[in-house]
Amino acid sequence: MFDVIIAGCGPTGAMLAAELRLHDVRVLVLEKETDPKSFVRIVGLHIRSLELMAMRGLLDRILQYGRQRPAGGFFAAIPKPAPKGLDSAYAYLLGIPQPVIERLLEEHAIELGAQVRRGCAVTGFEQDDEGVTVELADGQQLRSRYLVGCDGGRSTVRKLLGVGFPGEPSRTETLMGEMEVGVPQEEIAAKVTEIRETRQPFWLRPFGEGVYSVVVPAAGVGDRAEPPTLEDFKQQLRTIAGTDFGVHSPRWMSRFGDATRLAERYRVGRVLLAGDAAHIHPPIGGQGLNLGVQDAFNLGWKLAAQIRGWAPETLLDTYQAERHPVAEDVLDNTRAQTELLSTEPGPRAVRRLLTELMDFDEVNRHLIEKITAIGIRYDFGEGPDLLGRRLRDIDVKQGRLYDLLRRGRGLLLDRTELLTVGGWSDRVDYLADPTAVLDVPSVLLRPDGHVAWIGDDQQDLDDHLSRWFGKPPS
Ligand SMILES: Cc1cc2nc3c(=O)[nH]c(=O)nc-3n(C[C@H](O)[C@H](O)[C@H](O)COP(=O)(O)OP(=O)(O)OC[C@H]3O[C@@H](n4cnc5c(N)ncnc54)[C@H](O)[C@@H]3O)c2cc1C
C-alpha cells in the first residue's frame, strides 16, 4: 500500500514525488519508458521555476548544467530586453536540456526516498472510498490512497477518468531534430534569413561539432506517436528552401503540434491530474514544463497534508481553484503569441504595434511577469496586493529566506517579534526578524512560498493558520 502513486516520471511527476517525500508520504512513481528520454531539446526555466529550485536547495546543482540568459525577449520572441528591477533575486532564464532537468529532479526525488519503477505503464485503475487500485500493463495491481496522472499530453489517467479535454486540435505540426549538414555555414545562414521572412518556424542553427538544430514545418498534421524520418526532414527542407542542405546522420528527431487544450477538472475523487496531462499548448514562450513543475509545487504539500490528516476540508480543492485559472491564462497567452508569429500582413501589423507598446515599461513588465509566472496572484480574498502572491527571496538575519523553506513547511516571518505559531509548530516554522526587508509587519508563507496572511494581530493569524494548516494537534 502506497500513499500516492504517480503515473509518469517527467518533470511534473518527479517534482511532485519530491514534494510529497518532504512530508514522509510513501510515494511510488510508475514510468512507462524503460530509459530516460533521448532527445536533447533545450528548455528554458523561467524565473518562478528558478525560485522554486532555490526554495528546495536545488538551484546550484541545476545551474551547473544550464546557460544563463537574459530574461527578456520571450513573449512571441519579440526582442525587447526585460525591464529593469524585476522583483526577483533570480531574474534570468536558464537554458537547460530537458533530459538533464528531468534527471536532476528524478535524482532529487529518489534521494528524498521516492521509489521510481521504469518500464511500468499504468493501463487502468479503479477508485473506492479508501483508495485506488492501479493496474499496470503486465497485469500487476497496486494499491494507493491517491493516484496522480503526470503522464503527459496523451494522459491515460485523464482519458480513463473521462475528464474532458476541450480546446483546439493541432492546425500545424513542426519537425525538430539535430543532424549534420553537407554545405558550408555561410550558405545556410543566408538562406535561413531569407526564408524566415515568410515562413516560421524555420531554422538551422549550428549546435557545435558540425551538428545543427533543425526546425521546419511538417507537411501536414499526422500521427505524433510516430517519430519523423530523415526523409521527412529532407522533403520539407526541399519544399521550403529548395535544398535539403545535405542533412544526414540525425542525433534525434521529433515532431510537435500546436494543439491547445485544458482538462475540465484536475480532480475526481482520489485521482488528480498535473502538468501536460492537464494542459497542452504550443511551446512558444517556453512555459509547459515550468507550468507542470509549478502545478506539482502547488499540489505536493496539499496532498501531503491530506494524507498526514491535518488538511482543512477544502485544501485539496484549492489545487484546481488556483492552478486551473493559471493554465487558462498560459493557454491564452500562447494563442496570442502564435498569432503574433504569423507572417500574414494583419498579425504582422499587430506585432509591430505590440513591439512599440513594449517600449512602455508597464507593458513589457506585465508580459514578462506573465511568461515567467512571477505575476501570479492567487485569490485568497480581500487584502493588500502582496496577499496571494509569491514572496521574492530576501535577506533575513539567518541568511536567505528561501533557504528556510527547504523542508516544505509553512513559515511565519514576524517583524513585530510579538507573534507565535503556537500549536502549529509541527508544520509551520517561525522566524522573528525586525530587520527583514518587508514593508508589512509580518507574513505567513505557505510551503509553496505564497503569502497566505499579512498583519500583526495574533487572533487573525490563528484564523489563517487554521484556514491553511488545519487544526493544531491536541
Ligand atoms: C519543441 C518543444 C519545446 C519546448 N520548450 C519548452 C521550454 O522551453 N520550457 C518549458 O517550460 N516547456 C517547454 N516545452 C514543453 C515541455 O516539454 C512539456 O510541457 C513538459 O515535458 C511536460 O512535462 P510533464 O512531466 O507534465 O509531461 P511529460 O514530459 O510528457 O512526461 C510524462 C511522462 O509520463 C510517461 N507516461 C506516459 N504515459 C504513461 C503511463 N500510462 N504510465 C506511466 N508513465 C506514462 C511518459 O513516458 C513521460 O515520461 C517544450 C515542448 C516542445 C515540444
The ligand as a Gaussian input file, in Angstrom:
#p B3LYP/6-31G(d) Opt

LIG

0 1
 C        9.711000      21.803000     -29.026000
 C        9.324000      21.982000     -27.612000
 C        9.991000      22.909000     -26.831000
 C        9.614000      23.097000     -25.511000
 N       10.272000      24.038000     -24.779000
 C        9.878000      24.281000     -23.520000
 C       10.533000      25.287000     -22.741000
 O       11.453000      25.968000     -23.192000
 N       10.092000      25.492000     -21.478000
 C        9.060000      24.780000     -20.966000
 O        8.672000      25.040000     -19.816000
 N        8.446000      23.806000     -21.660000
 C        8.826000      23.543000     -22.925000
 N        8.207000      22.568000     -23.636000
 C        7.108000      21.793000     -23.008000
 C        7.631000      20.663000     -22.104000
 O        8.470000      19.803000     -22.832000
 C        6.449000      19.906000     -21.503000
 O        5.475000      20.808000     -21.066000
 C        6.891000      19.029000     -20.335000
 O        7.679000      17.966000     -20.790000
 C        5.689000      18.479000     -19.560000
 O        6.155000      17.710000     -18.500000
 P        5.231000      16.568000     -17.874000
 O        6.063000      15.889000     -16.834000
 O        3.934000      17.141000     -17.454000
 O        4.908000      15.575000     -19.073000
 P        5.939000      14.706000     -19.953000
 O        7.253000      15.378000     -20.065000
 O        5.209000      14.370000     -21.193000
 O        6.158000      13.410000     -19.081000
 C        5.141000      12.432000     -18.979000
 C        5.806000      11.113000     -18.598000
 O        4.785000      10.144000     -18.392000
 C        5.164000       8.921000     -19.008000
 N        3.926000       8.188000     -19.288000
 C        3.036000       8.417000     -20.275000
 N        2.006000       7.555000     -20.181000
 C        2.256000       6.767000     -19.108000
 C        1.549000       5.699000     -18.484000
 N        0.377000       5.271000     -18.958000
 N        2.090000       5.111000     -17.389000
 C        3.289000       5.542000     -16.898000
 N        4.008000       6.544000     -17.466000
 C        3.483000       7.157000     -18.529000
 C        5.933000       9.363000     -20.250000
 O        6.777000       8.340000     -20.715000
 C        6.698000      10.570000     -19.715000
 O        7.943000      10.209000     -19.171000
 C        8.561000      22.334000     -24.954000
 C        7.897000      21.378000     -25.726000
 C        8.268000      21.210000     -27.052000
 C        7.548000      20.190000     -27.877000

